[in-house]
């Protein structure tokens, strides 16, 4: 029977560790998409620098805005002259009125559809005359990838939980049934079946706390030693704990009087 306990604890522990790796893979891919979003720049052109200054004040109130940079027309002219060695044309360029340029970058994990709509509403309502350039097609494509990834993660977790419950419940019932003959001999020898109830409870607590605790310890060590680049959300561990608890409860209901 010790083999049965150790084997089931080992199966649960491996299932938890694989679950953690799947979650980390999800976070890794999600972070890549967020990084792509942050690299997209919304560019605003205006010949009136004061308008850009006013826009900057409004943008600083929006939490999804990560970085704002304004390049004044004078600086732009100087950069063009320096970059292309146009010293001979400096007088012409300096007299030519170039627009000032504002570059806006966003937090990838915050700039969702609602934030984008809020940004567009601000620009259209308060600054309708500004010239704006943004790669909307690429933004929508990345957001679709994120939405698809989130769906895969959600359904993947549901499928994984179902498989986890099936395997753990099956193993618990299998080993409990195999122990029937032992307990029958134990009873015929004068033993009290109260001992089986106590053992069942102790085994259940072992299945609940030992693999879960080991999983958390392994994760904590990996984070401390910087082997993992991403932290696992607390709700992930909560889902693991609830899943094994649910497995124990369902197993107990199915076994019924056998565990008594």
FITOR-709911 format. One record per residue (C-alpha): z negated, x negated, y negated; residue number from 1. Coordinates in pm, 1 decimal, always signed. Example, Ala and Ser with C-alpha at 12.3 -4.5 7.8 and 13.67 -1.06 7.14 Angstrom:
2
node z -780.0 | x -1230.0 | y +450.0 | drenmi 1
node z -714.0 | x -1367.0 | y +106.0 | drenmi 2
END
This chain:
260
node z +0.0 | x +0.0 | y +0.0 | drenmi 1
node z -52.8 | x -292.2 | y -233.0 | drenmi 2
node z +317.0 | x -368.7 | y -195.8 | drenmi 3
node z +401.5 | x -14.8 | y -310.3 | drenmi 4
node z +189.3 | x -46.8 | y -623.7 | drenmi 5
node z +321.0 | x -391.6 | y -715.8 | drenmi 6
node z +679.7 | x -289.6 | y -644.4 | drenmi 7
node z +661.3 | x +22.0 | y -862.9 | drenmi 8
node z +492.3 | x -166.0 | y -1147.5 | drenmi 9
node z +763.9 | x -432.2 | y -1125.7 | drenmi 10
node z +1040.7 | x -169.1 | y -1133.9 | drenmi 11
node z +886.3 | x -2.0 | y -1439.6 | drenmi 12
node z +841.1 | x -336.2 | y -1616.4 | drenmi 13
node z +1202.7 | x -439.3 | y -1554.2 | drenmi 14
node z +1319.9 | x -97.2 | y -1673.2 | drenmi 15
node z +1118.9 | x -138.8 | y -1994.5 | drenmi 16
node z +1254.9 | x -489.4 | y -2059.1 | drenmi 17
node z +1615.0 | x -374.9 | y -2001.7 | drenmi 18
node z +1545.9 | x -81.5 | y -2234.6 | drenmi 19
node z +1422.3 | x -326.0 | y -2499.9 | drenmi 20
node z +1737.4 | x -538.1 | y -2463.8 | drenmi 21
node z +1958.5 | x -232.2 | y -2504.8 | drenmi 22
node z +1770.0 | x -141.5 | y -2821.3 | drenmi 23
node z +1803.4 | x -495.5 | y -2959.0 | drenmi 24
node z +2178.1 | x -491.0 | y -2884.3 | drenmi 25
node z +2202.6 | x -166.6 | y -3079.0 | drenmi 26
node z +2018.6 | x -316.0 | y -3375.2 | drenmi 27
node z +2238.0 | x -627.3 | y -3362.7 | drenmi 28
node z +2559.0 | x -426.0 | y -3382.3 | drenmi 29
node z +2415.3 | x -193.0 | y -3644.7 | drenmi 30
node z +2316.9 | x -490.9 | y -3859.5 | drenmi 31
node z +2671.6 | x -628.1 | y -3834.6 | drenmi 32
node z +2811.2 | x -300.7 | y -3966.5 | drenmi 33
node z +2557.3 | x -293.0 | y -4249.4 | drenmi 34
node z +2654.9 | x -648.2 | y -4344.1 | drenmi 35
node z +3019.6 | x -540.3 | y -4361.3 | drenmi 36
node z +2922.3 | x -256.0 | y -4595.0 | drenmi 37
node z +2726.1 | x -491.6 | y -4818.3 | drenmi 38
node z +3031.8 | x -713.6 | y -4853.4 | drenmi 39
node z +3232.5 | x -426.5 | y -4999.8 | drenmi 40
node z +3234.1 | x -448.9 | y -5378.0 | drenmi 41
node z +3284.8 | x -164.3 | y -5620.8 | drenmi 42
node z +3462.9 | x -306.8 | y -5926.2 | drenmi 43
node z +3452.1 | x -138.3 | y -6266.1 | drenmi 44
node z +3678.8 | x -239.2 | y -6555.7 | drenmi 45
node z +3606.0 | x -163.3 | y -6921.1 | drenmi 46
node z +3712.6 | x -311.6 | y -7253.1 | drenmi 47
node z +3386.0 | x -185.3 | y -7401.8 | drenmi 48
node z +3101.3 | x -406.6 | y -7278.1 | drenmi 49
node z +2839.7 | x -165.1 | y -7412.1 | drenmi 50
node z +2960.0 | x +99.4 | y -7164.7 | drenmi 51
node z +2903.8 | x -138.8 | y -6876.1 | drenmi 52
node z +2557.8 | x -219.4 | y -7010.1 | drenmi 53
node z +2479.1 | x +152.2 | y -7017.1 | drenmi 54
node z +2616.2 | x +193.5 | y -6665.3 | drenmi 55
node z +2399.4 | x -91.9 | y -6544.3 | drenmi 56
node z +2087.2 | x +87.0 | y -6669.7 | drenmi 57
node z +2187.8 | x +395.4 | y -6471.9 | drenmi 58
node z +2266.6 | x +194.1 | y -6159.4 | drenmi 59
node z +1930.3 | x +19.0 | y -6165.2 | drenmi 60
node z +1770.7 | x +359.3 | y -6098.2 | drenmi 61
node z +1967.0 | x +397.5 | y -5772.8 | drenmi 62
node z +1788.2 | x +241.4 | y -5475.7 | drenmi 63
node z +2106.2 | x +189.4 | y -5271.3 | drenmi 64
node z +2244.6 | x -53.6 | y -5530.3 | drenmi 65
node z +2174.7 | x -408.5 | y -5418.2 | drenmi 66
node z +2340.3 | x -628.3 | y -5680.4 | drenmi 67
node z +2506.9 | x -582.9 | y -6017.8 | drenmi 68
node z +2709.3 | x -851.0 | y -6190.5 | drenmi 69
node z +2893.4 | x -824.7 | y -6522.0 | drenmi 70
node z +3169.3 | x -1069.5 | y -6617.1 | drenmi 71
node z +3243.1 | x -1047.9 | y -6987.2 | drenmi 72
node z +3605.0 | x -1063.3 | y -7103.0 | drenmi 73
node z +3543.5 | x -1389.4 | y -7288.7 | drenmi 74
node z +3409.2 | x -1556.3 | y -6975.9 | drenmi 75
node z +3699.7 | x -1419.1 | y -6772.8 | drenmi 76
node z +3946.5 | x -1577.9 | y -7015.9 | drenmi 77
node z +3766.6 | x -1911.6 | y -6991.9 | drenmi 78
node z +3766.9 | x -1894.4 | y -6611.3 | drenmi 79
node z +4140.0 | x -1822.8 | y -6602.4 | drenmi 80
node z +4210.0 | x -2114.8 | y -6833.3 | drenmi 81
node z +3991.2 | x -2348.6 | y -6627.8 | drenmi 82
node z +4109.0 | x -2230.4 | y -6285.8 | drenmi 83
node z +4481.2 | x -2249.5 | y -6361.3 | drenmi 84
node z +4466.6 | x -2537.9 | y -6615.7 | drenmi 85
node z +4614.3 | x -2328.1 | y -6891.0 | drenmi 86
node z +4481.9 | x -2529.7 | y -7181.5 | drenmi 87
node z +4817.2 | x -2502.7 | y -7353.1 | drenmi 88
node z +4785.2 | x -2123.3 | y -7346.6 | drenmi 89
node z +4418.2 | x -2103.8 | y -7439.8 | drenmi 90
node z +4487.6 | x -1966.4 | y -7787.0 | drenmi 91
node z +4704.2 | x -1690.7 | y -7642.6 | drenmi 92
node z +4455.5 | x -1592.7 | y -7370.7 | drenmi 93
node z +4160.6 | x -1598.5 | y -7603.8 | drenmi 94
node z +4340.6 | x -1364.0 | y -7838.9 | drenmi 95
node z +4444.5 | x -1138.0 | y -7552.0 | drenmi 96
node z +4195.7 | x -856.6 | y -7491.6 | drenmi 97
node z +4089.5 | x -867.4 | y -7127.4 | drenmi 98
node z +3853.0 | x -604.6 | y -6989.4 | drenmi 99
node z +3499.3 | x -689.5 | y -6886.7 | drenmi 100
node z +3433.6 | x -648.3 | y -6517.2 | drenmi 101
node z +3128.0 | x -514.9 | y -6333.9 | drenmi 102
node z +3081.6 | x -593.7 | y -5964.5 | drenmi 103
node z +2849.4 | x -366.0 | y -5765.5 | drenmi 104
node z +2725.3 | x -425.5 | y -5411.3 | drenmi 105
node z +2512.3 | x -190.2 | y -5205.4 | drenmi 106
node z +2244.9 | x -201.8 | y -4936.7 | drenmi 107
node z +2440.9 | x -136.8 | y -4620.4 | drenmi 108
node z +2166.1 | x +64.7 | y -4453.2 | drenmi 109
node z +2121.4 | x +288.6 | y -4758.3 | drenmi 110
node z +2471.7 | x +345.6 | y -4894.1 | drenmi 111
node z +2555.0 | x +647.9 | y -4680.3 | drenmi 112
node z +2768.3 | x +949.5 | y -4762.4 | drenmi 113
node z +2507.3 | x +1113.3 | y -4984.5 | drenmi 114
node z +2455.4 | x +793.7 | y -5184.0 | drenmi 115
node z +2830.2 | x +743.6 | y -5218.2 | drenmi 116
node z +2869.1 | x +1100.1 | y -5344.3 | drenmi 117
node z +2587.0 | x +1039.1 | y -5592.6 | drenmi 118
node z +2759.2 | x +723.4 | y -5717.2 | drenmi 119
node z +3095.9 | x +894.3 | y -5754.3 | drenmi 120
node z +2936.0 | x +1188.2 | y -5933.3 | drenmi 121
node z +2768.3 | x +953.8 | y -6181.9 | drenmi 122
node z +3090.9 | x +766.2 | y -6256.1 | drenmi 123
node z +3306.5 | x +1077.1 | y -6288.3 | drenmi 124
node z +3057.3 | x +1281.0 | y -6487.7 | drenmi 125
node z +2923.7 | x +1020.1 | y -6728.7 | drenmi 126
node z +3193.5 | x +751.9 | y -6729.0 | drenmi 127
node z +3525.7 | x +929.4 | y -6662.7 | drenmi 128
node z +3735.4 | x +675.4 | y -6855.1 | drenmi 129
node z +3633.9 | x +369.9 | y -6653.9 | drenmi 130
node z +3884.1 | x +207.2 | y -6420.1 | drenmi 131
node z +3728.4 | x +179.7 | y -6074.2 | drenmi 132
node z +3840.2 | x -5.9 | y -5764.1 | drenmi 133
node z +3676.8 | x +35.4 | y -5422.7 | drenmi 134
node z +3809.7 | x +16.8 | y -5067.2 | drenmi 135
node z +3723.1 | x +372.1 | y -4964.2 | drenmi 136
node z +3930.4 | x +358.3 | y -4645.5 | drenmi 137
node z +3741.8 | x +55.2 | y -4515.2 | drenmi 138
node z +3406.4 | x +210.3 | y -4613.1 | drenmi 139
node z +3487.5 | x +532.2 | y -4423.0 | drenmi 140
node z +3604.1 | x +333.9 | y -4121.0 | drenmi 141
node z +3278.9 | x +134.0 | y -4106.3 | drenmi 142
node z +3068.1 | x +448.1 | y -4154.9 | drenmi 143
node z +3253.8 | x +614.1 | y -3864.8 | drenmi 144
node z +3173.5 | x +312.5 | y -3648.6 | drenmi 145
node z +2806.2 | x +340.8 | y -3744.8 | drenmi 146
node z +2802.8 | x +714.0 | y -3667.1 | drenmi 147
node z +2968.4 | x +649.9 | y -3330.3 | drenmi 148
node z +2719.8 | x +371.6 | y -3253.6 | drenmi 149
node z +2428.4 | x +601.9 | y -3338.0 | drenmi 150
node z +2565.5 | x +871.6 | y -3106.3 | drenmi 151
node z +2608.3 | x +622.4 | y -2823.7 | drenmi 152
node z +2253.5 | x +499.7 | y -2882.1 | drenmi 153
node z +2113.0 | x +853.4 | y -2879.4 | drenmi 154
node z +2297.7 | x +972.4 | y -2569.8 | drenmi 155
node z +2246.6 | x +635.9 | y -2401.7 | drenmi 156
node z +1871.3 | x +667.9 | y -2445.9 | drenmi 157
node z +1872.8 | x +1021.9 | y -2307.1 | drenmi 158
node z +2069.5 | x +909.4 | y -2001.0 | drenmi 159
node z +1845.6 | x +605.1 | y -1955.6 | drenmi 160
node z +1530.5 | x +816.9 | y -1977.5 | drenmi 161
node z +1674.1 | x +1057.4 | y -1719.3 | drenmi 162
node z +1752.4 | x +772.6 | y -1480.3 | drenmi 163
node z +1413.4 | x +617.0 | y -1544.9 | drenmi 164
node z +1234.7 | x +943.5 | y -1462.6 | drenmi 165
node z +1444.4 | x +998.5 | y -1151.2 | drenmi 166
node z +1380.9 | x +648.2 | y -1012.8 | drenmi 167
node z +1009.9 | x +631.0 | y -1093.0 | drenmi 168
node z +938.7 | x +985.3 | y -968.3 | drenmi 169
node z +1139.0 | x +921.7 | y -650.6 | drenmi 170
node z +952.2 | x +596.3 | y -580.2 | drenmi 171
node z +611.9 | x +754.7 | y -644.7 | drenmi 172
node z +680.7 | x +1047.6 | y -414.1 | drenmi 173
node z +838.3 | x +822.1 | y -150.2 | drenmi 174
node z +540.2 | x +588.6 | y -124.7 | drenmi 175
node z +286.6 | x +871.8 | y -139.5 | drenmi 176
node z +457.4 | x +1049.1 | y +150.8 | drenmi 177
node z +468.0 | x +724.9 | y +348.2 | drenmi 178
node z +93.0 | x +692.7 | y +302.5 | drenmi 179
node z +21.9 | x +1035.0 | y +458.8 | drenmi 180
node z -19.7 | x +894.4 | y +808.3 | drenmi 181
node z -266.9 | x +635.0 | y +683.2 | drenmi 182
node z -479.5 | x +899.1 | y +509.0 | drenmi 183
node z -468.7 | x +1130.0 | y +812.6 | drenmi 184
node z -605.1 | x +850.1 | y +1032.0 | drenmi 185
node z -856.0 | x +771.3 | y +757.4 | drenmi 186
node z -974.1 | x +1135.5 | y +757.8 | drenmi 187
node z -994.2 | x +1153.3 | y +1138.5 | drenmi 188
node z -1206.9 | x +838.6 | y +1131.6 | drenmi 189
node z -1462.9 | x +1016.3 | y +913.7 | drenmi 190
node z -1339.1 | x +900.3 | y +576.3 | drenmi 191
node z -1355.6 | x +1128.1 | y +273.1 | drenmi 192
node z -1028.7 | x +1221.3 | y +105.7 | drenmi 193
node z -1211.2 | x +1194.2 | y -227.0 | drenmi 194
node z -1116.4 | x +827.9 | y -202.4 | drenmi 195
node z -746.1 | x +922.0 | y -203.2 | drenmi 196
node z -789.7 | x +1117.8 | y -525.4 | drenmi 197
node z -961.8 | x +822.4 | y -688.5 | drenmi 198
node z -693.5 | x +584.2 | y -567.0 | drenmi 199
node z -419.1 | x +814.3 | y -691.9 | drenmi 200
node z -579.8 | x +822.0 | y -1035.0 | drenmi 201
node z -626.2 | x +444.1 | y -1044.4 | drenmi 202
node z -265.0 | x +389.6 | y -934.4 | drenmi 203
node z -143.7 | x +629.1 | y -1203.9 | drenmi 204
node z -335.5 | x +441.8 | y -1472.5 | drenmi 205
node z -193.4 | x +115.4 | y -1337.9 | drenmi 206
node z +163.0 | x +249.1 | y -1358.1 | drenmi 207
node z +95.3 | x +371.3 | y -1710.7 | drenmi 208
node z -76.5 | x +73.9 | y -1871.6 | drenmi 209
node z +14.8 | x -244.9 | y -1681.4 | drenmi 210
node z +396.6 | x -247.3 | y -1724.5 | drenmi 211
node z +373.8 | x -103.0 | y -2075.6 | drenmi 212
node z +118.7 | x -365.4 | y -2181.8 | drenmi 213
node z +321.1 | x -647.7 | y -2025.0 | drenmi 214
node z +634.9 | x -522.9 | y -2200.3 | drenmi 215
node z +459.5 | x -523.8 | y -2538.1 | drenmi 216
node z +310.9 | x -869.2 | y -2470.2 | drenmi 217
node z +651.7 | x -1014.4 | y -2376.0 | drenmi 218
node z +800.6 | x -865.2 | y -2692.0 | drenmi 219
node z +515.2 | x -998.1 | y -2909.5 | drenmi 220
node z +558.0 | x -1348.2 | y -2764.5 | drenmi 221
node z +934.1 | x -1336.9 | y -2816.6 | drenmi 222
node z +887.6 | x -1236.1 | y -3181.3 | drenmi 223
node z +612.5 | x -1495.5 | y -3238.6 | drenmi 224
node z +824.1 | x -1772.2 | y -3084.7 | drenmi 225
node z +1127.0 | x -1645.1 | y -3279.8 | drenmi 226
node z +1339.0 | x -1579.2 | y -2971.5 | drenmi 227
node z +1428.7 | x -1234.3 | y -3102.0 | drenmi 228
node z +1612.1 | x -1187.8 | y -3433.5 | drenmi 229
node z +1523.7 | x -817.9 | y -3457.4 | drenmi 230
node z +1202.9 | x -619.6 | y -3431.7 | drenmi 231
node z +1180.7 | x -319.0 | y -3204.4 | drenmi 232
node z +1090.2 | x +5.7 | y -3374.7 | drenmi 233
node z +742.5 | x +140.0 | y -3283.0 | drenmi 234
node z +903.2 | x +468.8 | y -3176.1 | drenmi 235
node z +1081.1 | x +275.1 | y -2902.0 | drenmi 236
node z +750.0 | x +176.0 | y -2743.5 | drenmi 237
node z +624.1 | x +529.8 | y -2794.9 | drenmi 238
node z +926.6 | x +660.3 | y -2602.4 | drenmi 239
node z +852.6 | x +419.1 | y -2317.6 | drenmi 240
node z +488.3 | x +521.7 | y -2300.8 | drenmi 241
node z +572.0 | x +892.8 | y -2308.4 | drenmi 242
node z +841.6 | x +846.6 | y -2042.6 | drenmi 243
node z +610.5 | x +682.7 | y -1789.5 | drenmi 244
node z +337.8 | x +934.4 | y -1869.7 | drenmi 245
node z +586.7 | x +1215.9 | y -1811.0 | drenmi 246
node z +691.1 | x +1052.8 | y -1482.8 | drenmi 247
node z +329.3 | x +1045.7 | y -1365.2 | drenmi 248
node z +271.3 | x +1409.1 | y -1460.2 | drenmi 249
node z +589.5 | x +1533.9 | y -1290.8 | drenmi 250
node z +512.7 | x +1330.7 | y -979.7 | drenmi 251
node z +165.8 | x +1481.1 | y -967.9 | drenmi 252
node z +302.5 | x +1834.2 | y -993.7 | drenmi 253
node z +559.1 | x +1775.4 | y -718.7 | drenmi 254
node z +309.3 | x +1609.0 | y -485.7 | drenmi 255
node z +65.3 | x +1894.6 | y -537.1 | drenmi 256
node z -217.0 | x +1897.6 | y -283.4 | drenmi 257
node z -89.6 | x +1586.0 | y -105.8 | drenmi 258
node z -265.9 | x +1358.7 | y -358.3 | drenmi 259
node z -588.2 | x +1544.2 | y -296.8 | drenmi 260
END
